[in-house]
Amino acid sequence: MSNIHFTDTQKAAIVSLLIEMINVDERIDHSEVSVFNLICAETQVPEDIYNIGRSLNPIVALDIMKRMNDLQKIHTAQLLTRVIDADACDDDREIELFNLICRETGVDVLMDTKS
């Protein structure tokens, strides 16, 4: 994890996508927020980048993720999975959003080739 570097723009996109994942099921669970905060700390998201990510349109964030390298994309998908798994309740909307992100960014193909 420490060898994967993200630019500030990419970090803002990750924040935006994680927030979208937390909100997609229309209920915010404490465990999801805890995992989100942990991810922000692990990826060293400074407050100004966090604020940009909060206001970033998820479609723009998705476009930024499309331009990440393969390892960054896979790692971002893993971060999204951590948020999905945090509340131990896989909502269909979370899975649909995750699948959409994976399809649109090519992560689904990358994951298939890594298997």
Stockholm file with secondary structure:
# STOCKHOLM 1.0

chainA/1-115         MSNIHFTDTQKAAIVSLLIEMINVDERIDHSEVSVFNLICAETQVPEDIYNIGRSLNPIVALDIMKRMNDLQKIHTAQLLTRVIDADACDDDREIELFNLICRETGVDVLMDTKS
#=GR chainA/1-115 SS CTTCCCCHHHHHHHHHHHHHHHHTTSCCCHHHHHHHHHHHHHTTCCHHHHHHHHHSCHHHHHHHHHTSCHHHHHHHHHHHHHHHHHTTCCCHHHHHHHHHHHHHHTHHHHHHHHC
#=GC SS_cons         CTTCCCCHHHHHHHHHHHHHHHHTTSCCCHHHHHHHHHHHHHTTCCHHHHHHHHHSCHHHHHHHHHTSCHHHHHHHHHHHHHHHHHTTCCCHHHHHHHHHHHHHHTHHHHHHHHC
//
